[in-house]
Amino acid sequence: MTTVSVEPPAQADRPKSRWGLWAHRDFRKLWIGETTSGLGTAVGNVALALVAVVTLDASPFMVGVLTASAWVPWLFLGLLAGAWVDRWPRLKVMLVCDLLLLVLFGSVPVAGWFDALTMAHLIAVALLAGSVKVFFSTAYSAALPSLVAKPDLLEANVKLRSGESAAEIAGPGVAGLLSQVFGAASGLLADAVTYLVSALCVATIETEEKPPPASERRGILREIGEGVRFLVRDPYLRTLASFAAVGNLGLNGIQAVQTVFLVRSVGVTPGGVGAVFAVVSIGGLAGAALAGRIARRLGTARGLLLCELVVAPFILLLPLAGERLPLAVSAVAWSVAVCGVIAGNVIAGSFYQAYCPPAMIGRIRASASTVNFSAIPLGALLGGWLGEVLGARTTIWIMACVLMSAGGVLLASPLRGLRNFPERPASS
C-alpha cells in the first residue's frame, strides 16, 4: 500500500510544558493559519449568501443551488483526492489550496467593482472553491496526526475547533458590518486575504514530508478501493459515515434557507443576520471547548450519544422564531444545538485520526467524507426547493426533524453499548 514517509510523533516527543500543545511550534503555526482562514470562511459564508439574497435578489432555490455548488465536487473528486493526498506531501497540498482560494474568492469583489457580478459567477466560484476544498480538507485531516502524538489528537482538535468556533462568532458580525457599510461583496475580499495568511503559516511549518516512491504505488483505482473497503468493513467507521450523511442532509437543508428565513420571514436586517449567526457560533465555541471534558467524563462513545440525542434537539425551537418565540430565544436554542453538533464532531474526528492506519488515513477519511458530504448538496437543493414550494419556516421544521433522525443511526449501531470508541481496528 502507498505510504507517506512521515511518522506520527512519538509520545516521548510530546510537549511537557504546562502549556501543552501551545508549546509545539508547528502546531501553533497550524492553529494560527486555520483560525485566521476560519474567520475568513465565516465572513465569506455569510457574505456569499447576502450577495445572492440582497445584491442579486436570488430566489430560495437559487440560494440552495449556490450552497450545493460548494459541496457537489465531493461526489466526483472525494475518492480521488484521498488517494492522491496519500501520495503527496499533505502540507504542500494545503499551501497550494490556500493560494487558489485566495484567487477565487478575491474575484467576487473585483467583479462587483466592475458591475459585472452575476449569480453564474457566484455559483462558479462556489463550485471551484468547493473542488479545492476537497483536497484541502482531506490533506488537513491527514496532516494533523503527523504533527502531534496520538494521545494529543483530542487536545489538538479541541484547540483547532475552538479557534474556528471563535472565528465563527466574530465572522458573521464582521460580515454583517462589512455588508451594511461597504456592500456584501466586501466580506469575500476579507475572506480572500485570510487565505493568504493561512498560506504563509503553512509554508513555515518545519515538519518534513516526502512523497512515497513510485515503486510503492499500486495504481490509483486499487488504492481508492483499499480505502473504501476499510470504511465499509469497519462497523464504527461505517456508522459514523452514515450518521454524518443523515445529519448533513438535515443541517444543510436548514442552512440553505436560514438567510432567507431571517431576512424575509423574521424581518432581520443584514447586520442583524450577522449578529444572529454570531450568537449561534457561541454554541460552536462552547461545544469545541467542552468536547474533551465530555469525552473524559462520559467516554467518547457515550459523549457522542449525549451530544446528538440530548443537546442537538434544541434545533427544533428555531422555526418558532418570530411567531411563538422571540428571535433571541430561538437563536440561543439554535446555539445550544450547534454546541452539541460541534462537540460530537470533535469527538468523532479525533477518533478517525487515532483509529485509522496513518498510511491510509487520507483515503479512509476521503471515503467517509464522500459519503457524508454528498448529502450536503442534496440537503441544500432539497432545502432550497422546499423553501420555494412550502416557505422557509416549514422547510426548517422538516429539516430539523431530519437532523434529529441521525441519532437513530447511532442507536442502531454497536456504539450504543460502548463507553469509549476502540483504540484500533480489530484486525490490526
C-alpha positions as CSV (number, residue, x, y, z in Angstrom):
1,M,0.0,0.0,0.0
2,T,1.1,3.6,-0.6
3,T,2.6,5.5,2.3
4,V,3.7,9.0,3.1
5,S,7.0,8.9,4.9
6,V,6.1,11.0,7.9
7,E,5.8,9.1,11.2
8,P,3.5,10.4,13.9
9,P,5.5,12.0,16.7
10,A,6.4,9.6,19.4
11,Q,4.9,10.0,22.8
12,A,8.3,10.9,24.2
13,D,8.3,13.9,21.9
14,R,5.1,15.3,23.4
15,P,5.3,18.7,24.9
16,K,6.0,18.5,28.7
17,S,5.2,22.2,29.3
18,R,2.1,23.1,31.2
19,W,1.1,24.9,28.0
20,G,0.5,21.6,26.3
21,L,0.3,21.9,22.5
22,W,0.8,25.6,22.7
23,A,4.5,24.8,23.3
24,H,4.5,22.9,19.9
25,R,5.8,25.4,17.3
26,D,4.4,23.7,14.2
27,F,1.0,23.2,15.9
28,R,0.9,26.9,16.8
29,K,1.5,27.8,13.2
30,L,-1.2,25.5,12.0
31,W,-3.6,26.9,14.6
32,I,-2.9,30.5,13.7
33,G,-3.3,29.8,10.0
34,E,-6.5,27.7,10.3
35,T,-8.1,30.1,12.8
36,T,-7.4,33.0,10.5
37,S,-8.8,31.3,7.5
38,G,-11.7,30.1,9.6
39,L,-12.5,33.7,10.3
40,G,-12.4,34.4,6.6
41,T,-14.7,31.4,5.9
42,A,-17.2,32.5,8.5
43,V,-17.2,36.0,6.9
44,G,-17.4,34.6,3.4
45,N,-20.2,32.1,4.0
46,V,-22.5,34.9,5.3
47,A,-21.3,37.4,2.7
48,L,-21.8,34.9,-0.2
49,A,-25.5,34.3,0.8
50,L,-26.0,38.0,1.4
51,V,-24.6,38.9,-2.0
52,A,-27.1,36.4,-3.5
53,V,-30.1,37.5,-1.5
54,V,-29.6,41.2,-1.1
55,T,-27.4,42.3,-4.0
56,L,-28.7,39.8,-6.7
57,D,-32.2,39.2,-5.3
58,A,-31.8,35.4,-5.6
59,S,-34.7,33.1,-5.0
60,P,-34.6,30.5,-2.2
61,F,-34.0,27.8,-4.8
62,M,-31.0,29.7,-6.3
63,V,-29.6,30.1,-2.8
64,G,-29.9,26.4,-2.4
65,V,-28.1,25.8,-5.7
66,L,-25.3,28.2,-4.6
67,T,-24.9,26.3,-1.3
68,A,-25.0,22.9,-3.1
69,S,-22.3,24.0,-5.6
70,A,-19.7,24.2,-2.9
71,W,-20.2,20.5,-2.0
72,V,-21.0,18.8,-5.3
73,P,-17.3,18.3,-6.0
74,W,-17.1,15.7,-3.2
75,L,-19.2,13.4,-5.4
76,F,-16.7,13.5,-8.2
77,L,-13.3,14.2,-6.5
78,G,-13.6,12.9,-3.0
79,L,-12.2,9.4,-3.6
80,L,-9.5,10.5,-6.0
81,A,-8.4,13.2,-3.6
82,G,-8.0,10.7,-0.8
83,A,-5.7,8.5,-2.9
84,W,-3.7,11.5,-4.3
85,V,-3.3,13.1,-0.8
86,D,-1.8,9.8,0.5
87,R,0.8,10.1,-2.3
88,W,1.6,13.8,-1.9
89,P,3.1,15.9,0.9
90,R,0.0,17.0,2.7
91,L,1.2,20.3,3.9
92,K,2.2,21.4,0.4
93,V,-1.3,20.4,-0.8
94,M,-2.8,22.7,1.9
95,L,-0.5,25.5,0.8
96,V,-1.5,25.3,-2.9
97,C,-5.1,25.1,-1.9
98,D,-4.9,28.3,0.2
99,L,-3.4,30.2,-2.7
100,L,-6.1,29.0,-5.1
101,L,-8.8,30.0,-2.7
102,L,-7.3,33.5,-2.4
103,V,-7.7,34.0,-6.1
104,L,-11.2,32.5,-6.3
105,F,-12.8,34.5,-3.5
106,G,-10.9,37.6,-4.5
107,S,-12.6,37.5,-7.9
108,V,-16.0,38.3,-6.5
109,P,-15.4,41.8,-5.1
110,V,-13.3,42.6,-8.3
111,A,-16.4,41.6,-10.4
112,G,-18.5,43.7,-8.1
113,W,-16.3,46.8,-8.6
114,F,-16.7,46.5,-12.3
115,D,-20.5,45.9,-12.0
116,A,-20.1,42.5,-13.6
117,L,-21.2,40.3,-10.8
118,T,-23.8,37.6,-11.6
119,M,-25.3,34.5,-10.0
120,A,-23.4,32.5,-12.5
121,H,-20.2,34.0,-11.3
122,L,-21.1,33.2,-7.6
123,I,-22.0,29.6,-8.5
124,A,-18.8,29.1,-10.5
125,V,-16.7,30.4,-7.6
126,A,-18.6,28.2,-5.1
127,L,-18.1,25.2,-7.4
128,L,-14.4,25.7,-8.0
129,A,-13.7,26.6,-4.4
130,G,-15.5,23.5,-3.3
131,S,-13.3,21.5,-5.6
132,V,-10.2,23.0,-4.0
133,K,-11.5,22.4,-0.5
134,V,-12.0,18.7,-1.2
135,F,-8.2,18.4,-1.4
136,F,-7.6,20.9,1.4
137,S,-10.0,19.1,3.8
138,T,-8.5,15.7,3.1
139,A,-4.9,16.9,3.5
140,Y,-5.7,18.8,6.6
141,S,-7.3,15.8,8.3
142,A,-4.4,13.6,7.3
143,A,-1.7,16.0,8.2
144,L,-2.6,16.5,11.9
145,P,-1.6,13.0,13.1
146,S,1.9,13.7,11.5
147,L,2.3,16.9,13.6
148,V,1.2,15.7,17.1
149,A,1.3,12.4,19.0
150,K,-1.7,10.2,19.0
151,P,-2.6,10.9,22.7
152,D,-2.6,14.6,21.9
153,L,-5.1,14.4,19.0
154,L,-8.2,15.2,21.1
155,E,-6.4,18.2,22.6
156,A,-5.3,19.3,19.1
157,N,-8.8,19.0,17.7
158,V,-10.3,20.8,20.7
159,K,-7.9,23.7,20.2
160,L,-8.3,23.9,16.5
161,R,-12.1,23.7,16.6
162,S,-12.2,26.2,19.5
163,G,-10.2,28.6,17.3
164,E,-12.5,28.0,14.4
165,S,-15.6,28.5,16.6
166,A,-14.2,31.7,18.0
167,A,-13.7,32.9,14.4
168,E,-17.3,31.8,13.6
169,I,-18.5,34.1,16.4
170,A,-16.7,37.1,15.1
171,G,-17.1,36.3,11.4
172,P,-20.9,36.7,11.0
173,G,-20.8,40.0,12.8
174,V,-17.9,41.2,10.7
175,A,-19.7,40.1,7.6
176,G,-22.9,41.9,8.6
177,L,-21.0,45.1,9.4
178,L,-19.0,45.0,6.2
179,S,-22.2,44.3,4.2
180,Q,-24.0,47.1,5.9
181,V,-21.2,49.7,5.3
182,F,-19.3,48.6,2.2
183,G,-21.7,46.1,0.5
184,A,-21.9,42.3,0.8
185,A,-19.1,41.6,-1.7
186,S,-16.6,43.2,0.6
187,G,-16.8,40.2,3.0
188,L,-15.4,38.0,0.3
189,L,-12.4,40.3,-0.1
190,A,-11.7,39.8,3.6
191,D,-12.1,36.0,3.1
192,A,-9.6,36.1,0.4
193,V,-7.0,37.9,2.5
194,T,-7.3,35.3,5.3
195,Y,-6.2,32.5,2.9
196,L,-3.0,34.4,2.2
197,V,-2.3,34.5,6.0
198,S,-3.0,30.7,6.2
199,A,-0.7,30.0,3.3
200,L,2.1,31.9,5.0
201,C,1.6,29.9,8.2
202,V,1.5,26.6,6.4
203,A,4.6,27.4,4.4
204,T,6.7,27.9,7.5
205,I,5.8,24.6,9.2
206,E,9.0,22.7,9.6
207,T,7.7,19.1,9.6
208,E,9.2,17.4,6.6
209,E,7.2,15.2,4.3
210,K,8.4,13.1,1.4
211,P,6.1,11.6,-1.3
212,P,6.2,7.8,-1.5
213,P,8.5,6.4,-4.2
214,A,6.8,5.3,-7.4
215,S,7.7,1.7,-6.6
216,E,5.3,1.6,-3.7
217,R,2.3,2.8,-5.7
218,R,-0.3,0.2,-6.7
219,G,-2.5,2.1,-9.1
220,I,-4.9,4.8,-8.2
221,L,-8.0,2.7,-8.5
222,R,-6.6,-0.1,-6.4
223,E,-5.6,2.4,-3.7
224,I,-9.0,4.0,-3.7
225,G,-10.5,0.5,-3.3
226,E,-8.4,-0.1,-0.2
227,G,-9.8,3.0,1.5
228,V,-13.4,2.2,0.5
229,R,-13.2,-1.4,1.7
230,F,-11.7,-0.4,5.0
231,L,-14.5,2.0,5.6
232,V,-17.3,-0.4,4.5
233,R,-16.0,-3.3,6.5
234,D,-15.4,-1.4,9.8
235,P,-18.7,-1.2,11.8
236,Y,-17.6,2.0,13.7
237,L,-16.4,4.0,10.7
238,R,-19.4,2.8,8.6
239,T,-21.8,4.0,11.4
240,L,-20.1,7.4,11.7
241,A,-20.2,8.0,7.9
242,S,-23.9,7.1,7.7
243,F,-24.7,9.2,10.8
244,A,-22.9,12.2,9.3
245,A,-24.7,11.8,6.0
246,V,-28.2,12.0,7.6
247,G,-27.1,14.8,9.8
248,N,-25.7,16.8,6.9
249,L,-28.9,16.3,4.9
250,G,-30.9,18.0,7.6
251,L,-28.3,20.6,8.6
252,N,-27.7,21.8,5.1
253,G,-31.4,21.9,4.3
254,I,-31.7,24.4,7.2
255,Q,-28.6,26.3,6.1
256,A,-30.0,26.6,2.5
257,V,-32.9,28.7,3.7
258,Q,-31.6,30.2,7.0
259,T,-30.6,33.6,5.5
260,V,-33.9,33.8,3.5
261,F,-35.8,32.8,6.7
262,L,-34.1,35.5,8.8
263,V,-34.4,38.3,6.2
264,R,-37.8,37.6,4.7
265,S,-39.8,35.7,7.3
266,V,-38.5,37.2,10.5
267,G,-37.5,40.6,9.1
268,V,-33.9,40.8,10.2
269,T,-31.5,43.3,8.6
270,P,-28.2,42.2,7.0
271,G,-26.4,43.5,10.1
272,G,-28.9,41.6,12.3
273,V,-28.3,38.4,10.3
274,G,-24.6,38.6,11.2
275,A,-25.5,39.2,14.9
276,V,-27.7,36.1,15.0
277,F,-25.1,33.9,13.4
278,A,-22.5,35.2,15.9
279,V,-24.8,34.1,18.8
280,V,-25.2,30.7,17.2
281,S,-21.5,30.4,16.8
282,I,-21.0,30.8,20.5
283,G,-22.5,27.3,20.8
284,G,-19.8,26.1,18.4
285,L,-17.1,27.5,20.6
286,A,-18.7,26.0,23.7
287,G,-19.0,22.6,22.0
288,A,-15.4,22.6,21.0
289,A,-14.3,23.6,24.5
290,L,-16.5,21.0,26.2
291,A,-15.7,18.1,23.8
292,G,-12.6,17.0,25.7
293,R,-14.3,17.2,29.1
294,I,-17.4,15.3,27.8
295,A,-15.2,12.5,26.3
296,R,-13.1,12.2,29.5
297,R,-16.0,12.1,31.9
298,L,-18.5,10.1,30.0
299,G,-16.4,8.2,27.4
300,T,-16.0,9.0,23.8
301,A,-18.9,6.9,22.5
302,R,-21.3,7.9,25.3
303,G,-20.3,11.5,24.9
304,L,-21.2,11.4,21.2
305,L,-24.6,9.9,22.0
306,L,-25.2,12.7,24.6
307,C,-24.3,15.4,22.1
308,E,-26.6,14.1,19.4
309,L,-29.6,12.8,21.5
310,V,-29.9,15.4,24.2
311,V,-28.3,18.6,23.1
312,A,-28.8,18.7,19.3
313,P,-32.7,18.6,19.5
314,F,-32.8,22.2,20.7
315,I,-32.7,23.0,17.0
316,L,-36.5,22.3,17.0
317,L,-37.0,25.7,18.6
318,L,-35.5,27.6,15.6
319,P,-38.6,27.6,13.3
320,L,-40.6,29.2,16.2
321,A,-38.6,32.4,15.9
322,G,-40.8,35.5,15.3
323,E,-44.0,33.6,15.8
324,R,-44.3,31.7,19.2
325,L,-40.8,32.6,20.5
326,P,-38.7,35.8,20.3
327,L,-35.9,35.6,17.9
328,A,-33.4,35.9,20.8
329,V,-34.8,32.7,22.5
330,S,-34.7,30.7,19.2
331,A,-31.2,32.0,18.5
332,V,-30.0,30.8,21.9
333,A,-31.6,27.4,21.4
334,W,-30.0,27.2,17.9
335,S,-26.7,27.9,19.6
336,V,-27.2,25.1,22.1
337,A,-27.9,22.7,19.3
338,V,-24.8,23.8,17.5
339,C,-22.9,23.2,20.7
340,G,-23.9,19.5,20.6
341,V,-23.2,19.1,16.9
342,I,-19.7,20.6,17.2
343,A,-18.8,18.7,20.3
344,G,-19.8,15.5,18.6
345,N,-17.8,16.4,15.5
346,V,-14.7,17.0,17.6
347,I,-15.1,13.6,19.3
348,A,-15.7,11.7,16.1
349,G,-12.9,13.5,14.2
350,S,-10.4,12.7,16.9
351,F,-11.5,9.0,16.7
352,Y,-10.9,8.9,13.0
353,Q,-7.4,10.3,13.3
354,A,-6.4,8.0,16.2
355,Y,-8.1,4.9,14.8
356,C,-7.2,4.8,11.1
357,P,-3.9,3.5,9.9
358,P,-1.6,6.5,9.2
359,A,-0.7,5.2,5.7
360,M,-4.4,5.1,4.7
361,I,-5.9,7.9,6.6
362,G,-6.3,10.2,3.6
363,R,-8.2,7.5,1.6
364,I,-10.3,6.4,4.6
365,R,-11.3,10.0,5.5
366,A,-12.0,10.8,1.9
367,S,-14.2,7.7,1.5
368,A,-16.1,8.7,4.6
369,S,-16.3,12.3,3.5
370,T,-17.6,11.3,0.1
371,V,-20.5,9.5,1.8
372,N,-21.4,12.2,4.4
373,F,-20.5,15.3,2.3
374,S,-22.5,14.0,-0.7
375,A,-25.6,14.6,1.4
376,I,-24.7,18.3,1.7
377,P,-25.6,19.4,-1.9
378,L,-28.7,17.1,-1.7
379,G,-29.8,18.8,1.5
380,A,-29.1,22.2,0.1
381,L,-31.0,21.6,-3.1
382,L,-33.9,19.9,-1.2
383,G,-34.0,22.8,1.3
384,G,-34.0,25.4,-1.5
385,W,-36.7,23.6,-3.4
386,L,-38.9,23.1,-0.2
387,G,-38.3,26.8,0.6
388,E,-39.6,27.7,-2.8
389,V,-42.7,25.5,-2.5
390,L,-43.5,25.5,1.2
391,G,-41.7,28.5,2.6
392,A,-38.6,28.9,4.7
393,R,-40.2,28.3,8.1
394,T,-41.9,25.0,7.1
395,T,-38.7,23.9,5.4
396,I,-36.7,24.4,8.7
397,W,-39.3,22.3,10.5
398,I,-38.9,19.4,8.1
399,M,-35.1,19.6,8.0
400,A,-34.8,19.9,11.8
401,C,-36.7,16.6,12.1
402,V,-34.3,15.0,9.5
403,L,-31.4,16.2,11.6
404,M,-32.8,14.6,14.7
405,S,-33.2,11.3,12.9
406,A,-29.4,11.0,12.7
407,G,-29.4,10.0,16.3
408,G,-31.3,6.9,15.4
409,V,-28.3,5.7,13.3
410,L,-26.1,5.8,16.4
411,L,-28.7,4.0,18.5
412,A,-28.9,1.2,15.9
413,S,-25.2,0.7,15.9
414,P,-22.6,-1.1,18.1
415,L,-21.8,2.3,19.6
416,R,-25.0,2.1,21.7
417,G,-23.4,-0.3,24.2
418,L,-19.9,1.3,24.4
419,R,-18.4,3.7,26.8
420,N,-15.4,4.5,24.6
421,F,-14.5,4.0,20.9
422,P,-12.0,1.3,20.3
423,E,-8.4,2.4,20.0
424,R,-7.6,0.4,16.9
425,P,-9.3,-1.8,14.3
426,A,-9.9,-5.4,15.4
427,S,-7.8,-6.7,12.5
428,S,-4.7,-4.7,13.4
